Amino acid sequence: MQRYIIFRVGQSILTLLVLTVIVFSLARLSGDPLDVLLPLEATNEDAERLRAAWGLDRPLYIQYFTFIGNAITGDFGDSLRVRGRTAMSLVLERLPNTAALAGVAVVVAIVIAVPIGVLSAVKKDTAFDYVGKLIALFGQSLPAFWLGLMLMWVFAAQLGWFPVSGKEAGGISYILPAIAIGWFQVAALMRLVRSSMLDVLDTEYVKLARIKGVPEWKVVWKHCLRNAAIAPFTYFALIIGSLMVGSVSIEFVFAWPGVGRLAVDAAVTKDFPVVQAVVITFCLVYIIANLLVDIVYAYVDPRIRYN
């Protein structure tokens, strides 16, 4: 077990280092931030002076190692767009809004996907099963941003049941963006629960429980679902990471004051430090979630080991 955990932690650190190289390189490929930040009347001397102050005149490999050294301590530099604010302070200020939205989306995905997945397996090849398959098909086919626009148009603009954008209306503001983000995961989780349940329903111990007269609801919801939950639990880490990353487009559509919208604004204005802080934060959340699930899964299933 200890060998397995050390190996997974090493893999996570290596993955994070590779991602820092990719993030650093892609941020610089978007262009020179001085083209956006400097006024039109600025001279070449002004541009060179500002470039030197921000360290943009140094070779890229020196900039990268400086970036890594500072990032280890959580310092991603000052924002080039918002004066007097560090990049990480802007991310941490918006992160609770994104985390709350992702949490509501997880609840939406679980509440909808698990019951439909279980009942689709129990009622295999019935009308209910076909409806479940249709929901899964549309859920994995519809782009999240398009679904968000349609939800906004129907339930906010036409019916007026929900606010159009922002989070000023309180808890009701979470519903439409959470559904838009979580709908893809509803489809994926529902299919995974259905397939896991089908495998468990054919096992000998389930047949034995029925022969002993155990009520059907207890067989399905207690014995079968408990044993079928291992695979969906493994996928749960992917759900968390996907919802955090998927919030970028939805937060922009719904004008949600989260990290995703901050990332879009920073990319448009070529705010390198903020873009790097956002992406590294998202990657860190995704990697840690997968690492924790792998470790817990190793305790659940002792067969998982590295020799």
matplotlib code that plots the C-alpha trace (Angstrom):
import matplotlib.pyplot as plt

x = [0.0, 2.8, 4.6, 1.4, 0.7, 4.3, 4.1, 0.9, 2.1, 5.2, 3.1, 1.0, 4.0, 5.4, 2.1, 1.9, 5.4, 4.6, 1.4, 3.4, 5.5, 2.4, 0.7, 3.7, 4.3, 0.7, 0.3, 3.2, 1.9, -1.1, 1.0, 2.6, 0.4, 1.9, 0.0, -3.2, -2.2, -0.2, -2.1, -1.7, 0.5, 3.0, 6.6, 9.0, 11.0, 7.8, 7.3, 10.9, 10.8, 7.6, 8.8, 12.0, 9.9, 7.8, 10.8, 9.4, 12.8, 14.6, 15.0, 12.0, 13.8, 14.8, 11.2, 10.0, 12.3, 11.4, 7.8, 8.3, 10.2, 7.6, 4.7, 5.9, 5.3, 1.9, 3.3, 2.2, 3.1, 1.0, -1.9, -1.0, -4.6, -5.8, -3.3, -2.3, -3.6, -1.7, -2.9, -3.5, -5.6, -7.9, -8.2, -8.9, -11.4, -13.4, -12.7, -15.6, -18.1, -16.8, -16.6, -20.1, -21.5, -19.6, -20.9, -24.5, -23.8, -22.5, -25.7, -27.8, -25.8, -26.1, -29.8, -30.8, -28.3, -28.2, -32.0, -32.4, -29.3, -30.6, -34.1, -32.8, -30.9, -33.7, -36.2, -33.8, -35.2, -38.4, -39.8, -38.1, -34.8, -35.1, -36.0, -32.9, -30.7, -32.2, -31.4, -27.8, -27.5, -28.7, -26.7, -23.4, -24.2, -25.3, -22.6, -22.8, -22.7, -25.5, -27.6, -26.9, -28.1, -31.3, -32.0, -31.5, -33.8, -36.7, -36.7, -35.2, -36.1, -39.4, -40.9, -39.1, -38.7, -35.0, -32.6, -30.8, -27.3, -25.2, -25.7, -27.5, -30.8, -29.3, -29.8, -32.1, -29.3, -27.4, -30.0, -29.7, -25.8, -25.6, -27.9, -25.9, -22.6, -23.8, -26.0, -23.1, -22.1, -25.7, -25.5, -22.1, -22.8, -26.2, -24.7, -21.9, -24.4, -26.6, -23.8, -22.5, -25.9, -26.4, -23.3, -24.3, -27.9, -26.7, -24.5, -25.2, -25.5, -28.3, -30.2, -29.7, -31.0, -34.2, -34.6, -34.4, -37.3, -35.4, -37.7, -36.9, -36.3, -33.7, -32.0, -31.7, -31.0, -29.0, -27.1, -26.8, -26.2, -23.6, -21.5, -22.1, -21.0, -17.2, -16.9, -19.1, -17.0, -13.8, -15.4, -16.4, -13.0, -13.3, -16.7, -15.2, -12.3, -14.6, -17.1, -14.4, -12.9, -16.2, -17.3, -15.2, -17.8, -20.9, -19.6, -19.1, -22.6, -24.3, -21.9, -21.1, -18.4, -16.1, -12.7, -13.9, -15.0, -11.8, -9.8, -11.7, -11.1, -7.4, -6.9, -8.5, -6.3, -3.2, -2.8, -0.2, 0.0, -3.7, -4.0, -1.2, -2.7, -6.1, -5.0, -2.5, -5.3, -7.7, -5.0, -4.1, -7.7, -8.1, -4.8, -5.5, -9.1, -7.8, -5.0, -7.4, -9.8, -7.0, -5.8, -9.3, -10.0, -6.8, -8.2, -11.5, -10.0, -6.7, -5.9, -4.7, -0.9, 2.3, 4.9]
y = [0.0, 2.5, 1.7, 2.4, 5.7, 6.9, 5.9, 7.8, 10.9, 10.9, 10.6, 13.5, 15.7, 14.8, 15.6, 18.9, 19.8, 18.9, 21.0, 24.1, 23.9, 23.7, 26.5, 28.8, 28.2, 28.7, 31.9, 33.4, 32.3, 34.5, 37.6, 40.5, 41.9, 45.4, 45.6, 45.6, 47.4, 50.3, 53.4, 54.3, 57.3, 55.2, 55.3, 52.5, 53.6, 53.3, 49.8, 48.7, 50.2, 48.3, 45.1, 45.2, 46.0, 42.9, 40.7, 40.1, 41.1, 38.1, 34.8, 32.5, 29.7, 32.2, 33.4, 29.8, 28.9, 32.2, 31.2, 27.8, 29.0, 31.6, 29.2, 26.7, 29.4, 30.3, 33.5, 33.9, 37.5, 40.7, 41.0, 43.0, 44.2, 44.9, 47.2, 46.4, 42.8, 39.6, 36.9, 34.4, 36.8, 37.3, 33.5, 32.9, 35.7, 34.0, 30.3, 30.0, 31.0, 28.4, 25.7, 26.4, 26.2, 22.9, 21.5, 22.3, 20.7, 17.5, 17.3, 17.8, 15.0, 12.5, 13.2, 12.8, 10.2, 7.5, 6.8, 6.8, 4.6, 2.1, 1.9, 1.6, -1.4, -2.9, -2.3, -3.2, -3.1, -1.4, 2.0, 3.5, 2.1, 3.6, 7.0, 6.8, 6.0, 8.9, 11.2, 9.9, 10.4, 14.1, 14.7, 13.8, 15.4, 18.9, 21.5, 22.9, 26.6, 25.9, 24.2, 27.2, 29.6, 27.6, 27.3, 31.0, 31.8, 29.6, 29.7, 33.2, 35.3, 33.8, 32.4, 34.6, 31.8, 32.4, 35.3, 35.8, 36.1, 36.7, 35.4, 38.4, 36.5, 34.0, 30.2, 30.3, 31.8, 28.5, 26.3, 27.1, 27.2, 24.1, 22.2, 23.4, 22.3, 19.1, 17.7, 16.1, 14.4, 13.3, 11.3, 9.8, 8.9, 7.4, 5.1, 4.1, 3.3, 1.3, -0.8, -1.5, -2.4, -4.8, -6.7, -6.9, -8.0, -11.2, -12.3, -15.4, -13.6, -11.4, -14.5, -16.0, -12.9, -13.1, -16.8, -16.1, -13.6, -10.4, -7.5, -6.4, -2.8, -3.9, -6.1, -3.3, -0.2, -1.8, -4.9, -4.2, -0.4, -0.7, -3.2, -1.4, 2.0, 1.3, 2.2, 5.4, 6.4, 6.2, 8.4, 10.9, 12.5, 13.1, 14.7, 17.2, 18.1, 18.3, 20.6, 23.0, 23.2, 23.2, 26.2, 28.5, 28.7, 28.5, 31.3, 33.5, 32.7, 33.4, 36.2, 34.2, 35.9, 32.8, 31.7, 30.6, 34.1, 35.5, 33.2, 34.4, 38.1, 37.4, 35.5, 38.4, 41.0, 38.7, 38.8, 36.1, 35.8, 35.4, 32.9, 30.8, 31.0, 29.9, 27.0, 25.7, 25.9, 24.0, 21.4, 21.1, 20.5, 17.9, 16.1, 16.1, 14.8, 11.9, 11.1, 10.9, 8.7, 6.4, 6.1, 5.4, 3.0, 1.1, 0.6, -0.5, -3.0, -4.5, -6.1, -2.7, -2.6, -1.7, -4.4]
z = [0.0, 0.9, -2.3, -4.3, -2.6, -3.1, -6.8, -7.3, -5.5, -7.8, -10.8, -9.7, -9.1, -12.5, -14.2, -12.5, -13.7, -17.3, -17.0, -15.8, -19.0, -21.2, -19.3, -19.4, -23.1, -24.2, -22.2, -24.1, -27.4, -27.1, -27.7, -25.9, -23.0, -23.6, -26.8, -24.8, -21.6, -22.9, -24.2, -27.9, -27.1, -25.2, -26.7, -27.3, -24.2, -22.1, -23.4, -22.7, -19.3, -18.4, -20.0, -17.8, -14.7, -15.3, -16.3, -19.8, -21.3, -19.9, -21.8, -21.6, -19.7, -17.0, -16.9, -16.5, -13.7, -11.9, -12.4, -10.9, -8.0, -7.1, -7.8, -5.2, -2.6, -4.2, -5.7, -9.4, -9.5, -9.7, -12.1, -15.2, -15.6, -12.0, -10.3, -6.7, -6.8, -7.0, -9.4, -6.7, -4.6, -7.6, -8.0, -4.3, -4.3, -7.1, -6.2, -3.5, -6.2, -8.6, -5.9, -4.8, -8.3, -8.9, -5.7, -6.7, -10.1, -8.4, -6.3, -9.5, -11.3, -8.4, -7.7, -11.3, -12.6, -9.8, -9.6, -13.4, -13.8, -11.2, -12.6, -16.2, -15.1, -13.1, -16.0, -18.8, -22.3, -21.2, -22.2, -19.1, -20.1, -23.6, -22.2, -20.0, -22.9, -24.8, -21.9, -21.9, -25.6, -25.5, -22.3, -23.9, -27.3, -26.3, -25.7, -22.2, -23.4, -25.9, -23.2, -20.9, -23.5, -24.1, -20.4, -20.0, -23.0, -21.9, -18.1, -17.5, -20.5, -21.5, -18.3, -15.8, -13.3, -12.7, -12.9, -16.3, -14.9, -11.8, -8.3, -6.7, -6.4, -3.9, -4.1, -7.1, -9.1, -8.9, -10.6, -14.3, -14.5, -12.3, -14.6, -17.7, -16.2, -14.7, -17.5, -19.3, -16.0, -15.5, -18.7, -18.1, -14.5, -15.4, -18.0, -15.6, -12.8, -15.2, -16.6, -13.0, -11.8, -14.7, -13.8, -10.1, -10.8, -12.4, -9.5, -7.4, -4.1, -5.5, -6.7, -3.3, -1.6, -3.7, -3.0, 0.8, 0.4, 0.8, -0.4, -3.9, -2.9, -0.3, -2.9, -5.4, -3.3, -0.5, -1.8, -5.5, -5.4, -2.7, -4.7, -8.0, -6.5, -6.8, -10.5, -10.2, -7.1, -9.2, -11.8, -9.1, -9.1, -12.8, -12.2, -9.8, -12.1, -15.1, -13.4, -12.2, -15.7, -17.5, -15.5, -17.8, -20.6, -18.3, -16.0, -19.1, -20.4, -17.1, -16.0, -12.9, -10.7, -10.6, -11.6, -15.1, -16.0, -14.5, -16.8, -19.9, -19.0, -18.3, -21.6, -23.5, -21.9, -22.0, -18.2, -18.0, -14.2, -13.7, -16.6, -15.1, -11.6, -12.8, -14.9, -12.3, -9.6, -11.8, -12.6, -8.9, -7.9, -10.7, -9.8, -6.0, -6.5, -8.7, -6.2, -3.2, -5.1, -6.2, -2.6, -1.2, -4.1, -3.1, 0.4, -1.0, -3.4, -1.9, -5.3, -6.6, -6.1, -7.9, -7.7]

ax = plt.figure().add_subplot(projection="3d")
ax.plot(x, y, z, "-o")
ax.set_aspect("equal")
plt.show()
